[in-house]
Amino acid sequence: MIKFLKRLIILILPLLIMYVSILQILGANIPAEVENYSSFILEIKKSKVKQSLHRLYELGLEAQSKIDGSFDKKTYELICRKMEGFQSFPYDQNEYEPGIYLDPDYFLNLASNKGIKEDIIFFELYKKTKPSGLFSSYIAQQTDYSGCYLYGNGLMVELYENWSSFANSYPNTKVYKNFASKVISDIERVLTSNTPCVCKNKGSYVHELQYFIKKFPDSKLVHKLKTLINKAEKGYFDSITEPRKIFYCHSG
């Protein structure tokens, strides 16, 4: 009798574990946006016809906006598994609130295999702008949430040109154009800041602004940039130490 019960337990236990797992999944409070994204990416992967990925990207952003610290750990981990193509912050990591961010490598690979030309160009530029999916490539990370700006290597001006060209070439894909506009606006903000946080010296700062003027002589930013260059060359920024130094700046 004891042997029979042991065999019965061995047979039933895996079924009970599976049943409990199913109940947990069914009972989990998964946002509809996450389910929509998860279903759509499966359709994209199964499809034998290449198609635009802009709708998938849009669904991903919608789902991303719903994922925060309000979920319990098991639900959060389940959500993250459903968000293929996104990376997640560990649930118990104090530095960051739970959440997800796009994996540029994943989407660039998906675009190359399943997308169209517009998708490939977009995610190539996305990766160039945010290589890890978090910090922009023209920021040198110094704290968990901030960093100084890499003036002098021409990258900000190059990205500004790249995204401006993309927005003009593909004006009808709103979700892609919105990201392009966001990057363009951020670079304009950084370049025209009255209190820039420059990673290196004055020369690197002046060089980046001069390079922009050379590339875009008719830009609305030119007057402001010339004013900032003049201030830098006359030593206006040299004496600023509060709330931080301008050159060899530390954002923390």
N, C-alpha and C positions, 0 to 999 in steps of 0.2 A: 504493500500500500504506500509506504514512504517513497519507494523508488518510482512508483506511478505518479505521485504528487510532484516529485522533483522533475520528472520528464514533462509533466503538464506545465509546470512553472517555466521551464526552459522554452517550451513552445509558445506560451502565452505572453511572456514578458516582452519580447520584441514587438509584438502586436500592440501591447499596452503603451509602450514607449512611442510607437508610431502614432497611436491614437491621440496621446497627449500632445505630441508635436503638432498634429493637424489642428487640434483645438486651440493651441496657442497661436498658430498662424491665422486661423479664422477669427479668433477673438482679438487679435492685435489691431490697434487703431491705425491702420495704414492710410495715409492721405490718398484721396482719389488721384491726385496729380502724380503720385509715385507709381500707382498702378497703371496709369495712362502711359507714362514714359516707359515702364518695364514692358508693357505689351507692344508698344510701337517699335522699340529697338529689336525685339524678337522678329517682328515683321520685316524690318530692314535687313536683318542678318539672313533671313530665309529667302528673301527676294532674289531672283536671278537677273532682275532689271535694275540698272543703276538709276538713282533718283536723288533729288535734292534732299539734303539732310537738315535744311533750315527748320522744318517742323519738329524734328527730333530735338534739335538744339533748343528750340522754344519750349518744348515740353519739359526738357531737362531743367531749364531756368525756373519754370513754374513749380516743379517739384522741389528744387533746391530752396525756394523761398518758404517752403512749408516745413523744412527740417531744422529743428532746433533742440534745445535742452528740455523740452516739455515731455519727451517720450521716455519711458523706462528703458533700461539698457537692452533688454531682449528685443523690444520693438525697434529701437534705434538700429541695432545690428542687423535685423531683418530688413529694414528699410534700405540700409547701406548696401546689402547684397543685391537688392532689386535695382539699385541705381548703377548699373554697369556703365563704365565710362566716366564715373566720378570717383574721386578719392575722398576719404572721410577722416575726420579728426577722431582720435580715440575718445571713447565715451568718458573715461575717468581722467583725462588729461586736464590739469588745472589751467594751463596756459590758454586753452581755447575752449569756447563753447562748442558742444556737439554740432556738427554741420558737415556739409560736403562741398567739394569744389571740382571743377572740370579737369579731367586728365587730358592735356593737349596731345600727348603721344597717341592715346587711344583713339581720339576723334580724328586725328590726321590719318591714322592707319585705316579707320573706317571710311573716311572720305575717299582715300585712294582706291579702296576696294569696292565700295558701294555707292559713292557719291558722284557728283558731277564737278566740272571745272571750278565753278564758283565755290563749292565746299572746300575743295583742296586748297585754293588760294586763301580762303578765309582762315582755315585751321593752320596753314603754314604761317600766316601772319600772327595768328593767336599764339602759337608756340614761340614765335620770335619775340612777342610782346610779354608773354607770361610763360616762360619755359617750364616752370614747375607747376603752373596752375594757380599760384598764389601771388607772389611779388612780381611787379613789372621788372623787365630786364634793365631798365634804366635806374633802378633803385638798388642800392647795396644794403641788404638787411642788417640792422644793428640791434634790434629788439624783436620780440615776438610779433609786434604789430607795426613797426616803423623802420625807417632807414634814411640814409642820405641819398642825394641825387647825383648820378654819374654824368656830370657835365664834361665836355671836352673830347669825347670819343665820337661825337656825331650821331650817336644812336637815337637820341630823341628826335633829331631833325629827320633822320632816315625813316623812323617809324611814322612820323607826322606825314611825310611824303607818301609812304606806302599806304597808309590808311585813307588819306585824302584821295589817292588814286583809286583805291578799292571802292570807296563810297560813290565816286563819280562813275565808275565802270558798272557797278551793280546797285543802282539806286532803288530797285523795286523790292528787294528782300529786306523788309523792315527790321527783323530781329538781328540780322548781320550788320545792317547800317547803324543800328542803335549802338552796338558795341564799338564800331569804328568811330562814331561821333563821340562816345565816351572817352576813348583813348586820345583823340584829337583835342578834346576839351581839357583833359588832364595835362597833356604836354603843354598846351597854351598856358594853363595855370602855373605850371612849374617854371616855365621860361620867363613869365612876366611877374613872378613873385617879387615883392618888395623886401622879403626876408628869406631868400633862398637858403636851403640847407645843402651846401656844396661839399661833396666828399673830398675833393682835392683843393688845389690852390686857386688863386684869382685868375691865373692864366687859363685854366681849364674852363672856368665860368665864362670869361670873355670870348674864348674861342667858340664855344657852343652857340652863343648869341650871335656872333659875327657870321658863323656858318649858316644859321637860319636866315639872316638878312641876305646873304649871298644867294641862297637857294630860292627865297621867296621875297624878292625886292618890292613887290607890290602888296604885300600882306598888310593887314590892318595892325599887326603887332609891331611893325618896324619902328615906328616912332617911340613906343614904350621901350623897346629893346635898346635903341640907341641911347635913351635916357639912362637906362640901367648900366650900360657899358661905360658911359661917361662918369656915373657915380662910382663905379668900381675902380676905374683908372685914377680917379682923384682921391681914392682912399676912403670913400664914404663908409664902406662896409667894414673896414679894418678894425674900427674901434667898437663895433657891436659885439657884445658878449652875452647879453640877456635877451630872450630867455636861453639863447645858445649862440655860439660863434657862427658866422656865415661860412667861412672857409675852414676846411678840415672839420666840418661840422659833425657833431654826434647828436642824433635825434632823441635819444633816450633821456 
